[in-house]
Amino acid sequence: MPWRVRAAISISAAVVGQFPGCPLLDPKTPPKQMTTPVFRYLVYTRLSMGRQTRFHMLPEDCRGFVLFLQKRDPVIVTEWHSSELAEIQEVSRPWERGGHYCLWNQAILPVLTRKATGKYFNIDLSAPVIQFTYESPVLESWNGQPALTQGRIWASSETENKAFEKWYNAAVRWIRKNFIGDLAVGHDRDSIGPAAYEWFRTGGLLLPNFRPPLTDAWLAWASVQNQHRADLAVN
């Protein structure tokens, strides 16, 4: 399995100035006294390579996507993680609550169980299944504005199964055909469900796949999205 650089940490001039009196970090220290060079190190984690399609969904959008998959194939939606069970239990109406789901096509993989990983049971990342992250339909505010977090479908690149490839590509094509691509909202390669896009146009904010801190940079990013909404209303 390949490795990915998770973080690159270095001591910058801004950080150096916050540690007066330290021979290494005090900018007033003469160069000859700085016997240890300013350092930089990398943090690595093991990474399962994969491909993903990102989106913003409201319950109506999620329902349409799941029903398409289940009409096309014998697909079961189940939780990706479990603290109690290795056996699979179906989630019948996933659009009613957010979750980290597994889309299991029984025509491709007749049997599926979770593997014990420490205190939890998890789906094998290399299995021919689709990881489906659908954020909670209960919207929370960000900086006083109703906000929706980004979700995604993901599949491992380690899966060499032509039937799975065909199925995964069909799911991606459905999203791209039925959802809306609008780069001006500030998300590269993001697809927005029709219900989510209408909600955005009435004042909602489309967040990335996490809730950003309230920094000047993120507030400016939100302002660009809000200005784009205003421009859409004029046009």
N, C-alpha and C positions, 0 to 999 in steps of 0.2 A: 504493500500500500504506500502511495507517495506521501511526501511531507509538504506542509505548507508553512510559510512564515506567518505566525499568528500576530506577532507584534515586533516592531523595531524600536528600541528605546535608546535614546542618546541624551547626553548632557549638553544642552544648548547654552548659548550665552545668557538667555533669559533666566534659565535655571541656575546657572553659575552665580549670578548676581544675588541670589537669595540665600547664599551660604557664606557670609563674610567670616574671615578668620580661618577657614579651612584651606590648607596649602594647595589642595587639588582644585577647590571650587571658588576660592576667593580671587576675583579678577585683578586685585591689587598685588597679588603675590608675584614677585619677579620670576621671569621664565626659568632661571637656573634653579629655583627652589621647587618648581613643579616637576618632581621626579617621576610622577605617574601620569601618563598621557590621558587626556579626556577620552572616555571610552564609549563604546557602542556595542550592544549585544542583541542577539535575536532570540526569540522564543518560538520554538517549533511545536506543532501538533500534527498527529497523524490525520490524514484527510482521505475520506472516501470520495473519489472523483465522481462527478455527476453533472446533469444538465437540469435546468430549471426554467419555469415560466412564472413570472410574477404578476400579481393582479390585486385589484381592490374589489371586494364582493360585499354586497348586502344579502340578507337571507333570500330574497327573490332570485338574485343572480346565482347564489350557491345551489338553490333548489333546481334551477334549470340545468346547471352543469352536472349535478349528480344524477338527475333523471335521464339526461342524455346518455351518460355512461351505462346506467343500469338498463336502459332500453336497448342499447347496442350489444351488451355482453352481460353475463351473470356476475355482476360486480357487487361486492360487499364492502361497506364502509365500517371500519373498526378503529379502535384507539391504537396508536402506534406504541405507546407505553402502557404498562400496567404495574401496579405495585403488588398485585395479588395473583393474577392469572396468566398462565402460559397459553391457555386455550383462547380461541377467538370468539368474541361476542359482537354481534352486529349492532351498529348504531343506526337506528331506523330513520331518524330525521335530523341529520347532522346540521342542517341549516338553521336549526332552532337554538343551537349553542356552539360557541367556538370550540375548536379543538385542534390537536395535532394528530391527524388521522392517517390511516393506511387505506388505499384503494386497492382491493384484492380482486383480481379477475380470475375466477375459478376455472375458466376455460383454458387459461394459460398455466396456472399453478393450482392443481386440484387440492393440495393440502398445505395449510399454513399454520404455524405455531410461533409463539414468541420464545426467545432464548433468554435464559437467566443471565443477567449482567449485574452482579452485585446484589443490591436490594431490590432490583426491578427486573421486569421482563420486557424485552424490546423486540421489535421486528428486525430481522437481519437486514442491514443496509444494502447488501448485495443481492437480495431477493428480487425477482421480477414483479415488483409491486410499485405503486406510485405513492410517494409521501405527499400528503395534502394538508397544508397548513391554512386553516380558515379562522380568521380572527373573530373575536366575540361580536355577535350582532348587537350587544348592549354597548352603545356608543358612549365614550367618555370624552370630556372636554380636554383640550390642550390650549393653554393660555386663554381660557375663557371661550374657546371656539369648539363646537362639536367636531370630533376627529375620528377617522377610520384608519386602522393600521393595515399595512400591506400583508398579503398572504402569498402562497406560491404552491405549485406542484413541483416535485423533484423526483428524479430517478437516477439510480447508479449507472455509471458508464461501464461498470464491470459486468453488467448483465448482457450476455450474448445470446439473445433469444429473438428470432425474427418476428414471431407472433407478438411478443411484448413490444418490440420497436414499433410495429404497426399500430398497436393499441395506444401507446404513449403519444405517438405522432397524431393520431386521431383526436386525442384529448387536447393537444396543443392547437391543432387546427380549429377545433370548435371554439376555443377561447378567443383566438385571434379573429375568427369570423364573426362572432356574436358580441364580443366586447369592443370597447372603444380605445383607440390609441391616441393619446393627446400628450405629446412631449412637453407642452408648455406648462403642465402642472408640476414639472420638476422631477419626474421619475423616468429614467432611461429604460426603455423596453418594458414599460408597464402597460397592462391591459386593464381597463376599467369597465366593470359590469354596467349595463344600462341603468339599473336602479341606483347603483353607486354614483354614476356620473350625473344623473339628475339630482341626486342628493348633494353632490359637490356644487352643482350650479345654483342651488338654493342656499348655500352658505356653509357647507361642510368642508373640512380640511382633510386631504389625503396624505397621511403620514407614511414614512418609510416603514420597514419591518420592525421598527422599535419606536418607543416614545422618546423623541429627542429632548435633551436638556434645554431649558429656556435661556439660551445664549444669544448674543447679538447675531451671530451667523445664522442660527436656525430661525430666529425671528424675521430676519431679512428674507430667508428662503420662503417662509410662510407669506410674507408680504407680496412676493412675486406671484405666488399662486392665487392670492386674493385679488391682485390686480388683473390677472388673467381672467378670473371669473367676471370681474366688472367689464372687461373688454368683450367677453362673450355676450353679456347682457345688452351691450350697445349694438353689437353686430346682429 
